[in-house]
Amino acid sequence: MSEPIPSSNGYPSTETAKITDAIQRAVRKAVWTHARLGQPVAEWRGGRVVWVSPEEILAQFEPGSDR
């Protein structure tokens, strides 16, 4: 049986995918929580930082999505 191919960070690519998924879920939850509390979130768009309103954030979340 062959060993998993390590990614550039030295971890097996399957572990890297799990880590990436966990980070993405955590960020999504934090952004959603800020929006639910009525707080804007800073985002990088078009080469600059912009504030995204809670209304715009909540509009991006579909009912039943993984928050």
N, C-alpha and C positions, 0 to 999 in steps of 0.2 A: 504494500500500500504506500502510495507516495504522500509526502508531507505537504501541507498547504503552502502555497507560495506566499512569502512575506510581502507586505506592502512596503512603501517607501519609509514608513515609520517603524518598521521592524516587526509589527504585529501581523498575524495572518489576516488576509483580506476579509475573511468572514467576521473576525473580531472588529476590524475597522468599520465594516458596514453596520455592525450592532452599535458601536460607539457613535457613529454619525447619526444613526436613527434616534438614539437616546437624546443627543444634543438637540436635534431638530424638534423632537417632541417637547423638550423642556423650554426651548425658545418660544415655540407656538403657545404653550400654556402661559408663559410669562406675558407675552403680548396680549393674549386674550384676557388675562386677569387685569392688566392695565386698562384695557378698553372697557371692561365691565365696571371698573372703578371710576370711569370717566377721565382717565389720564391719557394724554397723547404719547406716542412712541416715536423716537428718532429713528430715521431710516436713511440709508444711503441711496440716492436716486440721481441719475444723470450727472455724476461726478460731484455731488454736494449732499450735505445733510439736510433733510427736510423733516418737519414734524407731521406725523400722520394722526389725524383726528380719531377719536374713539369710534365715531360713526363710520368712518371709512374702514377701520379695522374690522368692526363687527359685520359690515357688509361683505367682507371677504370670507367670513366663516359660514359654511353651509350647515343647516340643521343636520345633526347626526354625525358631523365630522369628528375626527379624533382631535380633541383639544388637549 
